[in-house]
Amino acid sequence: MSTATAQSVKKTPQKLTWLNIVGYGSGDLANNIGWRMMSMFLATYYIYMGIDPVTTANIFLFARFFQAVVYLLAGNYADRVKPNKNGKFRRLVVAFGVPMMVAICLMYTIPADAEMGIKVAWAIVTYLLYQLLGALGGVPYGALLGAMTQDQNERQRLSSARMVGGALFGLIVTFTLAPAINNVKDQAALAKLMLPIVCIFCLVGALIYVFLYKTTIEQIDVPAQPKVSFVDTLKAIFTNPALLILCFATGFYLIATCVGSIGPIIAKEVLANGADAGTLALITTLVTLINASIGVIASPFGPVIARHLGKKGGWYLGCALGILGGVMFIFVTNVWLSLVGLALNAIGAQFCGNYVWGMEGDTVEYYEWKTGKRTDGAAMAGLSFFRQMFGALTSWLGPAILAFTGYKSGMNVAQDPTVAENLRLAAGLVPLIGFVISAAIMFFYPVTEEKFKQIKAELAERRTQA
């Protein structure tokens, strides 16, 4: 096997400091300003602005497929970019992340009194712009983890840090938007509520990207590679079995999170159906809090669980909790126990998510071990592509569930009594199926902890010989 393209590591790579880890984790806090505002509120915002659930679902489906293709191109672009004294991946994160914040603001500027065709067009254009910039910045952010360290424990800390960073923003929106969104009386008031808060969040997000740039390091040197074509990127993705297994297992656990996008509606129509305004606000806040805070609670346990069960074992644990949560939500009608079911679902997804990014880094070494080629950008693009493809289905499923159960769009519209029962069944069953399939796929993932030790040792020997 040729060693010409083997990766070389600096002779004395430094241990990551807490500031390096916090700086990397803060990047996902900024990323989640867009992700959380989309996954937690955008479907509700579109529907409350009068766009029907089927149209909303189709907008999400088309936009996420669009971003999936952009991720492949972004991965090829990231592998082509040459590093300089300011690094490679972190400068790309800032270059695309700051404009993305502007795009997020634009998503929440649909004119309340416009004709429906204008509202739909506005939603499509602004959402596509966000997806474009998000892909171009997301690939280098994910690849940055592998460029910072090869140490397994440090990679898991970085992976957990990004999950905490993302969850922190969820906590913030829980106590700002969630309590108010179901008490807004008309579309003009909804627009007045959303836009100022979103703009403030986006300004903070832009500053966080600068903080990431200043506090992270890139210390894994990759020698000049032959020019990487788009076909080379596709080959690096589809000839890496470890990466493909991770991609599909990730996709099905993401499907299990589909109810998060319609959380405020589930709170109103299922858990607090017929309740007074105060109870509705409390339940809506709790549902949003569950989706938002679980990352802060569960992510610190990721490295501990990985040390005892391995990353695959941690994944299985997450799926088991998610399955239990789905069963509880379907069959237990008590409001508070139903909330426990939703919490178990969210914890299960978070446990799986804890290991995605560390495992993605492992698949890069796995592919280099098998072929002698290192393609950080291609691996991240592949994972991101499949995440977006499944994310498109996930984004579509939330509004589609509403349409399937007979939910009527608009604000303060009386719903058929069967909607609550149908929503409960769908919101429990769809995540349950997603977790079952994800666990079954993960069974075939080849890079266990022991296998990675072997891979790492053999790569080090090759580099020494080179």
Stockholm file with secondary structure:
# STOCKHOLM 1.0

chainA/1-466         MSTATAQSVKKTPQKLTWLNIVGYGSGDLANNIGWRMMSMFLATYYIYMGIDPVTTANIFLFARFFQAVVYLLAGNYADRVKPNKNGKFRRLVVAFGVPMMVAICLMYTIPADAEMGIKVAWAIVTYLLYQLLGALGGVPYGALLGAMTQDQNERQRLSSARMVGGALFGLIVTFTLAPAINNVKDQAALAKLMLPIVCIFCLVGALIYVFLYKTTIEQIDVPAQPKVSFVDTLKAIFTNPALLILCFATGFYLIATCVGSIGPIIAKEVLANGADAGTLALITTLVTLINASIGVIASPFGPVIARHLGKKGGWYLGCALGILGGVMFIFVTNVWLSLVGLALNAIGAQFCGNYVWGMEGDTVEYYEWKTGKRTDGAAMAGLSFFRQMFGALTSWLGPAILAFTGYKSGMNVAQDPTVAENLRLAAGLVPLIGFVISAAIMFFYPVTEEKFKQIKAELAERRTQA
#=GR chainA/1-466 SS CCCTTCCCCCSSCCCCCHHHHHHHHHHHHHHHHHHHIIIIIIHHHHHHTTCCHHHHHHHHHHHHHHHHHHHHHHHHHHHHSCCBTTBSHHHHHHHHHHHHHHHHHHHTCCCTTSCHHHHHHHHHHHHHHHHHHHHHHHHHHHHHHHHHCCCHHHHHHHHHHHHHHHHHHHHHHHTTTHHHHTTCCSHHHHHHHHHHHHHHHHHHHHHHHHHHHHHCCCCCCCCCCCCCCHHHHHHHHHTCHHHHHHHHHHHHHHHTTGGGGGHHHHIIIIISTTCCHHHHHHHHHHHHHHHHHHHHHHTTHHHHHHHHHHHHHHHHHHHHHHHHHHHHHHHCCCHHHHHHHHHHHHHHHHHHHHHHHHHHHHHHHHHHHHHSCCCHHHHHHHHHHHHHHHHHHHHHHHHHHHHHTTCCCSTTCCCCTHHHHHHHHHHHHHHHHHHHHHHHHHTTCCCCHHHHHHHHHHHHHHHHHC
#=GC SS_cons         CCCTTCCCCCSSCCCCCHHHHHHHHHHHHHHHHHHHIIIIIIHHHHHHTTCCHHHHHHHHHHHHHHHHHHHHHHHHHHHHSCCBTTBSHHHHHHHHHHHHHHHHHHHTCCCTTSCHHHHHHHHHHHHHHHHHHHHHHHHHHHHHHHHHCCCHHHHHHHHHHHHHHHHHHHHHHHTTTHHHHTTCCSHHHHHHHHHHHHHHHHHHHHHHHHHHHHHCCCCCCCCCCCCCCHHHHHHHHHTCHHHHHHHHHHHHHHHTTGGGGGHHHHIIIIISTTCCHHHHHHHHHHHHHHHHHHHHHHTTHHHHHHHHHHHHHHHHHHHHHHHHHHHHHHHCCCHHHHHHHHHHHHHHHHHHHHHHHHHHHHHHHHHHHHHSCCCHHHHHHHHHHHHHHHHHHHHHHHHHHHHHTTCCCSTTCCCCTHHHHHHHHHHHHHHHHHHHHHHHHHTTCCCCHHHHHHHHHHHHHHHHHC
//
